[in-house]
């Protein structure tokens, strides 16, 4: 088994203004005027999400600044501190970037600047039996920023005491690349070349009392290290460079190794709700580790003899990391514990199988958190995670069949060929279960032939892959289905 890493040859890219279907920025560009404000402000949280299929599982986007421009010519800086955000892991869910008071106006355009960014493709393009990790650059690494100016097709109205704004990057429509290898170990002509013509949307999020999706204020899967805690609040530092405080009332569900409020230094995964006053209330906190140096979260790309795990490590925290991409080999031993990060703390009732995670049931493609004391060292010495936590993830594919199992709807999802699960696993089909806790936000009911994105926890049930769904959304066409790869 070989493990190779390639880095793309960058060429100068031109960012253009594109439009897509829902509140997308149009082809027109606008320039802002001076600054100004109105007496009334709205406490607004900028959220970020991505629309993605499985072709590019890791996407590190370096946002430098974001500014709103109003119809009266004034401009309002929203994001001023650069953040390197991993978008592959938040396909279909929202995470916070910044909270700021914004004058109540109608905004008609957005200025966004991004810096050197990259994405990773995991495939077997160098031949059967090889794990190839290819890193492609989105911008010249010497360029400080690339600015894009977009005119909003539908104005963004900032109003009320508190609201959210959802920034969404459509990764397949924005990104093209030439693979390094074309089915052999010989570098393909133009291998590593990329283009990036960003297709964004921005929409208002009207906060609900008990939000259930990214459209009404639900915040999901925010990983970070605890920097402060109390009986009523928890503050974490994320790998994107942000710091967030979450209210932790008696309704907050704590799971994982701490069993209660995690101590300072712990690595956690937080689900939350945006509140009417602009604060964030933690609904679920999963403690992944309490005293280790590093935390690597990513999909399993190899699992050998129920011993060695190769993790994609698409999210990572710890000292002295380059914060670009770090794949890691780990070794499971008898001391390793196994946890499942159920959003509500426990498994939904009525499932037609018993969800299990152990050394025998780990499979390629599962999303896991693996806190470790040290990174992989030289030679054949691999770090041992004392805890492996199964984390939510998003799959994307075509609905092959729909049935009712024990009162629950079951969708047979056929994954696209480029899905990491299909590339490294033994099957291309996942049975996804919609339970009483599943939220569906598709534009029309799913039917056989529909393309769907399903988020949830993925299990190996005796060779059958089953996902307990938390969310079902419209899918994204895969490679060969009209997406320009």
NULUMRO-478386 format. One line per field, with one value per residue (C-alpha): x, y negated, z; residue number from 1. Coordinates in nm, 4 decimals. Last residue first. Layout:
! NULUMRO-478386
c1 = X|...
c2 = Y|...
c3 = Z|...
num = NUM|...
This chain:
! NULUMRO-478386
c1 = -1.4599|-1.7447|-2.0583|-2.3119|-2.3598|-2.0151|-1.8926|-2.1805|-2.4967|-2.5669|-2.8498|-3.1429|-3.1460|-3.2082|-3.1073|-3.0513|-3.0229|-2.9222|-2.6981|-2.6617|-2.3823|-2.4370|-2.1288|-2.2429|-2.3998|-2.1314|-2.2536|-2.2785|-2.4093|-2.6125|-2.6404|-2.8169|-2.7724|-3.0132|-3.0262|-3.3710|-3.3990|-3.6582|-3.8487|-3.7654|-4.0364|-3.9811|-3.7557|-3.5805|-3.5560|-3.6089|-3.5433|-3.4848|-3.5693|-3.8837|-3.6652|-3.5482|-3.3204|-3.0448|-2.9409|-2.6052|-2.4918|-2.1521|-2.0015|-1.6621|-1.5012|-1.2075|-1.3412|-1.7112|-1.6756|-1.4554|-1.7269|-1.5882|-1.8129|-2.1307|-2.3168|-2.6356|-2.8720|-3.1381|-3.3822|-3.5645|-3.8738|-3.9517|-4.2565|-4.0594|-3.9089|-4.0951|-3.9393|-3.7716|-3.5368|-3.2393|-3.2141|-2.9054|-2.6075|-2.4578|-2.3324|-2.2873|-2.1119|-2.1871|-1.9022|-1.8018|-1.5667|-1.2418|-1.0832|-0.7382|-0.5941|-0.2652|0.0153|0.1987|0.5598|0.6555|0.9232|0.9213|0.6536|0.2813|0.1628|0.1631|-0.0862|-0.3817|-0.7483|-0.9182|-1.2494|-1.4214|-1.6068|-1.6677|-1.5459|-1.3475|-1.5050|-1.4834|-1.6963|-1.4381|-1.2595|-1.5913|-1.8909|-2.2423|-2.5888|-2.8382|-3.0687|-3.4309|-3.4201|-3.7290|-3.6066|-3.3438|-2.9957|-2.8949|-2.7339|-2.9648|-2.7055|-2.5645|-2.1849|-2.0933|-1.7976|-1.5300|-1.2520|-0.8973|-0.7047|-0.6916|-0.5080|-0.5919|-0.2993|-0.3115|-0.1901|-0.2425|-0.3324|-0.2397|-0.3759|-0.3454|-0.3284|0.0531|0.0246|0.2605|0.0284|-0.3083|-0.6247|-0.7282|-1.0114|-0.9530|-0.7552|-0.7974|-0.7510|-0.5411|-0.6319|-0.4129|-0.5390|-0.8589|-0.6466|-0.5820|-0.8221|-0.7754|-0.9328|-1.1180|-1.2945|-1.1772|-1.1276|-0.7808|-0.7452|-0.4045|-0.2357|-0.4466|-0.6083|-0.9882|-1.0815|-1.3811|-1.6343|-1.9682|-2.1699|-2.5370|-2.7957|-2.5510|-2.7285|-2.5723|-2.6276|-2.7856|-3.0662|-3.3190|-3.1012|-2.8887|-2.9076|-2.6175|-2.4345|-2.0851|-1.7958|-1.5353|-1.1618|-1.0762|-0.8167|-1.0366|-1.2573|-1.5663|-1.9011|-2.0350|-1.9792|-1.6175|-1.5634|-1.8517|-2.1946|-2.3381|-2.6947|-2.7774|-3.1242|-2.9813|-2.8412|-2.5077|-2.4708|-2.2089|-1.9066|-1.7133|-1.3505|-1.2440|-0.9139|-1.0453|-0.9281|-1.1806|-1.1234|-1.3991|-1.5944|-1.8535|-2.1285|-2.3713|-2.1989|-1.8632|-1.6143|-1.3146|-1.0648|-1.2266|-1.0746|-1.2855|-1.5155|-1.8462|-2.0639|-2.3859|-2.5532|-2.9327|-3.0688|-3.3730|-3.2285|-2.9395|-3.1987|-3.3996|-3.4248|-3.6180|-3.7350|-3.6726|-3.4290|-3.4823|-3.1671|-3.1070|-2.9400|-2.6025|-2.5043|-2.1626|-2.0286|-1.6524|-1.4700|-1.1731|-0.9545|-0.7000|-0.3970|-0.2536|-0.1909|-0.1666|-0.0590|-0.0965|0.1885|0.2702|0.1711|-0.1378|-0.5146|-0.4947|-0.2577|-0.2287|-0.5994|-0.6935|-0.9045|-1.2333|-1.3974|-1.6885|-1.9870|-1.8644|-1.7921|-2.1150|-2.0100|-2.2796|-2.2831|-2.5791|-2.6698|-2.8336|-3.0744|-3.1104|-3.3007|-3.4985|-3.3833|-3.1038|-3.2534|-3.0351|-3.1243|-3.2137|-2.9840|-2.6986|-2.4131|-2.0860|-1.7340|-1.4438|-1.1044|-0.8008|-0.5656|-0.1952|-0.0811|0.2388|0.0566|-0.1084|-0.4723|-0.6852|-0.4019|-0.4473|-0.3327|-0.3347|-0.3477|-0.3020|-0.3763|-0.2377|-0.3709|-0.4851|-0.3027|-0.1755|-0.5331|-0.6365|-0.8179|-0.8183|-0.8637|-0.7513|-0.8338|-0.6303|-0.6429|-0.4145|-0.6188|-0.9803|-1.1512|-1.5253|-1.7152|-2.0911|-2.3747|-2.7291|-2.7732|-3.0995|-3.0486|-3.0601|-2.7055|-2.5057|-2.3942|-2.1456|-2.1198|-1.8465|-1.7818|-2.0567|-2.1091|-2.3905|-2.4773|-2.5254|-2.1657|-1.9852|-1.6949|-1.5820|-1.5757|-1.2631|-1.2354|-0.9143|-1.0152|-0.8890|-1.0021|-1.2118|-1.5482|-1.8541|-1.7224|-2.0195|-2.0292|-2.2472|-2.3742|-2.7419|-2.8299|-2.5984|-2.2607|-2.1714|-1.8052|-1.6233|-1.2528|-0.9706|-1.1444|-0.8931|-1.0882|-0.9568|-1.1621|-1.1398|-1.3830|-1.3554|-1.5502|-1.7998|-2.0765|-2.0861|-2.2962|-2.1086|-2.1898|-2.0927|-2.2711|-2.2446|-2.4206|-2.6222|-2.7087|-2.9215|-2.8618|-3.1015|-2.9567|-2.8468|-2.4912|-2.2433|-1.9194|-1.8234|-1.9044|-1.8886|-1.8113|-2.0409|-2.0066|-2.2684|-2.2676|-2.5151|-2.4626|-2.6863|-3.0076|-3.1123|-3.0360|-2.6784|-2.4867|-2.1241|-1.8827|-1.5334|-1.2160|-0.9266|-0.6599|-0.2873|-0.1481|-0.0678|0.1184|-0.0640|0.0795|0.1083|0.1006|0.1587|0.0642|0.1483|0.0000
c2 = -1.8550|-2.0737|-1.9331|-1.8057|-1.4553|-1.3092|-1.3683|-1.4025|-1.6068|-1.7808|-1.6636|-1.8462|-1.8055|-1.5372|-1.6020|-1.3928|-1.0625|-0.7341|-0.5935|-0.2247|-0.0514|0.3227|0.5383|0.6730|0.3426|0.0855|-0.2492|-0.6080|-0.8887|-1.1627|-1.3979|-1.3026|-1.4850|-1.3694|-1.3189|-1.2003|-0.8882|-0.7181|-0.9941|-1.2613|-1.5136|-1.8585|-2.1560|-1.9456|-2.0607|-1.7370|-1.7211|-1.3809|-1.3351|-1.1286|-0.8993|-0.8996|-0.6024|-0.5974|-0.2633|-0.3241|-0.1745|-0.1889|0.1122|0.2520|-0.0707|-0.2724|-0.4486|-0.4027|-0.5564|-0.8343|-0.9199|-0.9397|-0.6636|-0.8397|-0.6905|-0.4904|-0.5824|-0.3317|-0.5453|-0.4038|-0.5699|-0.4702|-0.2813|0.0373|0.0151|-0.1720|-0.1698|-0.3960|-0.2743|-0.3916|-0.7495|-0.8978|-1.0230|-1.2560|-1.1685|-1.4158|-1.3420|-1.3155|-1.2061|-0.8622|-0.9186|-0.7212|-0.7586|-0.6618|-0.7392|-0.5507|-0.7250|-0.5298|-0.4134|-0.2582|-0.5070|-0.8765|-0.9921|-1.0365|-1.3298|-1.3312|-1.2937|-1.1881|-1.2831|-1.0807|-1.2183|-1.0005|-1.0376|-0.6973|-0.6566|-0.3395|-0.1201|-0.0814|0.2137|0.4525|0.1970|0.0797|-0.1321|0.0107|-0.0989|0.1869|0.2322|0.1571|-0.1768|-0.2319|-0.4988|-0.7550|-0.6887|-0.8890|-1.2268|-1.4252|-1.4779|-1.1244|-1.1464|-0.7769|-0.6798|-0.4095|-0.3620|-0.2611|-0.0736|0.2570|0.0982|-0.1030|-0.2511|-0.5795|-0.7067|-1.0753|-1.3026|-1.6641|-1.9391|-2.3156|-2.4213|-2.4142|-2.2557|-2.3708|-2.3057|-2.1301|-2.1248|-1.9469|-1.9216|-1.7403|-1.4717|-1.2242|-0.9410|-0.6304|-0.3747|-0.0819|0.2091|0.3750|0.5608|0.2405|-0.0532|-0.3058|-0.6366|-0.6990|-1.0339|-1.3240|-1.4774|-1.5021|-1.6306|-1.7094|-1.7620|-1.5371|-1.6180|-1.6142|-1.4369|-1.4090|-1.5856|-1.5994|-1.9115|-1.9229|-2.2034|-2.4891|-2.8240|-3.0896|-3.4596|-3.7025|-3.8165|-3.6007|-3.2933|-3.1081|-2.7380|-2.5062|-2.1839|-2.1620|-1.9186|-1.9291|-1.9099|-1.9657|-2.2218|-2.3752|-2.1085|-1.9626|-2.0290|-1.6818|-1.3222|-1.4061|-1.1204|-1.1915|-1.3410|-1.6651|-1.7614|-2.1288|-2.1729|-2.2866|-2.5962|-2.6048|-2.9370|-2.9127|-3.1396|-3.1431|-3.2139|-3.2158|-3.1174|-2.8601|-2.5730|-2.6816|-2.8314|-2.7417|-2.9232|-2.7472|-2.9162|-2.8691|-2.6603|-2.7919|-2.7338|-2.8910|-2.7986|-2.4757|-2.3506|-2.3532|-2.1729|-2.3265|-2.0422|-2.2283|-2.5677|-2.5779|-2.9241|-2.8890|-2.7897|-2.5866|-2.3404|-2.2533|-2.5805|-2.5830|-2.9420|-3.0179|-3.2771|-3.4175|-3.3478|-3.5929|-3.4655|-3.4822|-3.2833|-3.2194|-3.0849|-3.1334|-3.1017|-2.8877|-2.7268|-2.4542|-2.2930|-1.9971|-1.7793|-1.9962|-1.6974|-1.3901|-1.2857|-0.9209|-0.6775|-0.5694|-0.6245|-0.9898|-1.1353|-1.4814|-1.5422|-1.8577|-2.0908|-2.2755|-2.4648|-2.7016|-2.4914|-2.1898|-2.3955|-2.5938|-2.8376|-2.9472|-3.2517|-3.2440|-3.5638|-3.5340|-3.7518|-3.9669|-4.2781|-4.3083|-4.4011|-4.3554|-4.3224|-4.1437|-4.2566|-3.9872|-3.9680|-4.0752|-4.2493|-4.0709|-4.1992|-3.9534|-4.0361|-3.8099|-3.8462|-3.8417|-3.6709|-3.4714|-3.1398|-3.1901|-3.0946|-2.7812|-2.5346|-2.1588|-1.8973|-1.5340|-1.2450|-0.9141|-0.5888|-0.3206|0.0317|-0.0162|-0.2860|-0.6422|-0.7756|-0.5960|-0.8897|-1.1514|-1.5048|-1.7951|-2.1622|-2.4762|-2.8410|-3.1423|-3.4481|-3.5480|-3.8850|-3.9408|-4.2568|-4.2177|-4.3954|-4.5263|-4.5740|-4.7108|-4.8804|-4.8141|-4.8991|-4.5874|-4.4805|-4.1943|-3.8182|-3.6258|-3.2990|-3.0656|-2.7143|-2.5975|-2.2550|-2.1273|-2.0342|-2.1474|-1.8995|-1.9938|-2.3630|-2.3783|-2.7455|-2.9477|-3.2748|-3.6275|-3.8934|-4.1726|-4.0026|-4.2266|-4.5596|-4.7904|-5.0039|-5.3049|-5.3761|-5.4286|-5.0829|-4.9267|-4.7571|-4.4553|-4.3753|-4.0417|-4.0058|-3.7510|-3.4159|-3.1333|-2.8322|-2.4846|-2.2327|-1.8629|-1.6097|-1.7315|-1.4872|-1.3980|-1.6454|-1.9943|-2.2882|-2.4710|-2.6570|-2.9748|-3.1743|-3.5486|-3.6360|-3.9549|-4.1873|-4.4347|-4.8077|-5.1038|-5.4576|-5.4249|-5.3968|-5.5350|-5.4608|-5.5853|-5.4383|-5.0825|-4.9480|-4.7167|-4.4169|-4.2646|-3.8944|-3.8215|-3.7142|-3.4263|-3.4628|-3.1132|-2.9955|-3.0648|-3.3667|-3.4209|-3.7066|-3.6149|-3.5333|-3.5063|-3.2532|-3.2774|-2.9264|-2.6976|-2.3729|-2.1350|-1.9525|-1.5755|-1.3422|-0.9696|-0.6734|-0.3312|0.0000
c3 = -1.3542|-1.4783|-1.3099|-1.5644|-1.4307|-1.5046|-1.1522|-0.9105|-0.9077|-0.5733|-0.3501|-0.1988|0.1772|0.4395|0.8000|1.1147|0.9319|1.0934|0.8228|0.7411|0.5488|0.5131|0.5780|0.9136|1.0148|0.9364|1.0674|0.9407|1.1631|0.9998|0.7073|0.3853|0.0565|-0.2115|-0.5882|-0.6905|-0.9085|-0.6884|-0.5144|-0.2604|-0.1766|-0.3321|-0.2503|0.0135|0.3742|0.5707|0.9447|1.1065|1.4779|1.4139|1.2051|0.8421|0.7863|0.5233|0.3678|0.1986|-0.1325|-0.3055|-0.1278|-0.0285|0.0866|-0.0417|-0.3487|-0.2687|0.0771|-0.0652|-0.3154|-0.6691|-0.8039|-0.6908|-0.3972|-0.4410|-0.1584|-0.0491|0.1455|0.4485|0.5889|0.9458|1.0734|1.1358|0.7871|0.5149|0.1699|-0.0847|-0.3592|-0.5691|-0.4379|-0.6019|-0.4046|-0.1465|0.1999|0.4852|0.8133|1.1853|1.4161|1.5506|1.8421|1.8819|2.2252|2.3593|2.0199|1.9751|1.7890|1.5188|1.5282|1.1948|1.0999|1.1778|1.4215|1.3726|1.5798|1.9575|2.2433|2.0295|1.9856|1.7090|1.5849|1.3246|0.9949|0.8374|0.4793|0.5250|0.7925|1.1694|1.2841|1.4322|1.6485|1.7902|1.6957|1.7053|1.5963|1.6595|1.3618|1.2697|1.4569|1.6699|1.9084|1.8150|1.9584|2.2641|2.3427|2.1178|1.8454|1.8953|1.9054|1.9270|2.1494|2.1336|2.3880|2.2941|2.5650|2.3749|2.0834|1.7722|1.5802|1.3979|1.0614|0.9971|0.7091|0.7705|0.5520|0.5705|0.9323|0.9430|1.2870|1.5619|1.8567|1.8300|1.6263|1.3119|1.0631|0.7338|0.9117|0.6251|0.8723|0.8023|1.0658|1.1676|1.3764|1.2565|1.0004|0.8035|0.7913|0.5140|0.4136|0.7402|0.7207|0.9278|1.2689|1.4238|1.7800|1.9240|2.2597|2.4847|2.8222|2.8082|2.4857|2.2512|2.4706|2.2892|2.3680|2.2668|2.2697|2.3233|2.3226|2.1010|2.1695|1.9230|2.1557|1.9695|2.0160|1.7609|1.8424|1.9171|1.8356|1.9844|1.9282|2.2040|2.2667|2.6320|2.7382|3.0079|3.1648|2.9932|3.1678|3.2391|3.1269|3.0494|2.8045|2.5731|2.6306|2.7683|2.6752|2.7318|2.8874|3.2224|3.0542|2.8692|2.6860|2.4140|2.3759|2.0510|1.9628|1.5987|1.4401|1.1929|1.4165|1.6773|2.0229|2.2694|2.5393|2.7588|2.9570|3.2477|3.5139|3.4026|3.1269|2.9574|2.6827|2.5616|2.2381|1.9237|1.6859|1.5778|1.4477|1.4028|1.4290|1.3900|1.3205|1.0952|0.7572|0.9009|1.0275|1.3401|1.5278|1.8547|1.9046|1.5380|1.4026|1.0564|0.8572|0.5726|0.2588|0.0881|-0.2169|-0.3588|-0.6876|-0.6913|-1.0246|-0.9220|-1.1851|-1.1238|-1.2877|-1.0967|-1.4011|-1.7111|-1.9157|-1.6886|-1.4615|-1.5237|-1.2469|-1.4390|-1.4486|-1.5468|-1.2912|-1.1462|-1.1929|-1.3879|-1.1781|-1.1737|-0.8894|-0.8446|-0.9556|-0.7588|-0.4420|-0.4139|-0.1423|0.1041|0.3311|0.5705|0.7537|1.0962|1.2842|1.5947|1.7037|1.3834|1.0342|0.7825|0.4348|0.1793|-0.1721|-0.4290|-0.7287|-0.5059|-0.6871|-0.6259|-0.5858|-0.5761|-0.4317|-0.4472|-0.1545|-0.0631|-0.3847|-0.3338|-0.2925|-0.6287|-0.5795|-0.5542|-0.4981|-0.5373|-0.2862|-0.4007|-0.1564|-0.3327|-0.1584|-0.3875|-0.4311|-0.7881|-0.9856|-0.9539|-0.9700|-0.6554|-0.4958|-0.2214|-0.3534|-0.1387|-0.1639|-0.1328|-0.0366|-0.0771|0.0235|-0.0088|-0.0426|-0.0417|-0.1334|-0.1148|-0.2906|-0.2447|0.1275|0.2630|0.5947|0.9660|1.0724|1.1634|1.5127|1.4840|1.5392|1.3544|1.1731|1.2900|1.1504|0.9262|0.7877|0.4321|0.3562|0.6692|0.6582|0.3077|0.3975|0.6135|0.7086|0.7242|0.8860|0.8272|1.0782|0.9241|0.8725|0.8614|0.7309|0.6593|0.3452|0.2699|-0.0807|0.0038|-0.1322|0.1219|0.0709|0.2890|0.3529|0.3863|0.4578|0.4415|0.3873|0.3387|0.2158|0.2970|0.0971|0.1821|0.0311|-0.3304|-0.5528|-0.2808|-0.3601|-0.2192|-0.1082|0.1636|0.4851|0.6648|0.9329|0.9958|1.3182|1.3399|1.6295|1.4371|1.4640|1.4822|1.4857|1.1237|1.0068|0.7589|0.5808|0.2408|-0.0979|-0.2211|-0.5649|-0.7549|-0.9821|-1.2111|-1.2873|-1.0133|-0.6538|-0.5716|-0.3717|-0.4832|-0.8369|-0.9276|-1.0504|-1.1358|-1.0775|-1.1846|-0.9959|-1.2372|-1.1514|-1.2068|-1.2291|-0.9451|-0.9956|-0.7685|-0.4706|-0.4617|-0.1637|-0.1828|0.0357|-0.1015|0.0000
num = 485|484|483|482|481|480|479|478|477|476|475|474|473|472|471|470|469|468|467|466|465|464|463|462|461|460|459|458|457|456|455|454|453|452|451|450|449|448|447|446|445|444|443|442|441|440|439|438|437|436|435|434|433|432|431|430|429|428|427|426|425|424|423|422|421|420|419|418|417|416|415|414|413|412|411|410|409|408|407|406|405|404|403|402|401|400|399|398|397|396|395|394|393|392|391|390|389|388|387|386|385|384|383|382|381|380|379|378|377|376|375|374|373|372|371|370|369|368|367|366|365|364|363|362|361|360|359|358|357|356|355|354|353|352|351|350|349|348|347|346|345|344|343|342|341|340|339|338|337|336|335|334|333|332|331|330|329|328|327|326|325|324|323|322|321|320|319|318|317|316|315|314|313|312|311|310|309|308|307|306|305|304|303|302|301|300|299|298|297|296|295|294|293|292|291|290|289|288|287|286|285|284|283|282|281|280|279|278|277|276|275|274|273|272|271|270|269|268|267|266|265|264|263|262|261|260|259|258|257|256|255|254|253|252|251|250|249|248|247|246|245|244|243|242|241|240|239|238|237|236|235|234|233|232|231|230|229|228|227|226|225|224|223|222|221|220|219|218|217|216|215|214|213|212|211|210|209|208|207|206|205|204|203|202|201|200|199|198|197|196|195|194|193|192|191|190|189|188|187|186|185|184|183|182|181|180|179|178|177|176|175|174|173|172|171|170|169|168|167|166|165|164|163|162|161|160|159|158|157|156|155|154|153|152|151|150|149|148|147|146|145|144|143|142|141|140|139|138|137|136|135|134|133|132|131|130|129|128|127|126|125|124|123|122|121|120|119|118|117|116|115|114|113|112|111|110|109|108|107|106|105|104|103|102|101|100|99|98|97|96|95|94|93|92|91|90|89|88|87|86|85|84|83|82|81|80|79|78|77|76|75|74|73|72|71|70|69|68|67|66|65|64|63|62|61|60|59|58|57|56|55|54|53|52|51|50|49|48|47|46|45|44|43|42|41|40|39|38|37|36|35|34|33|32|31|30|29|28|27|26|25|24|23|22|21|20|19|18|17|16|15|14|13|12|11|10|9|8|7|6|5|4|3|2|1
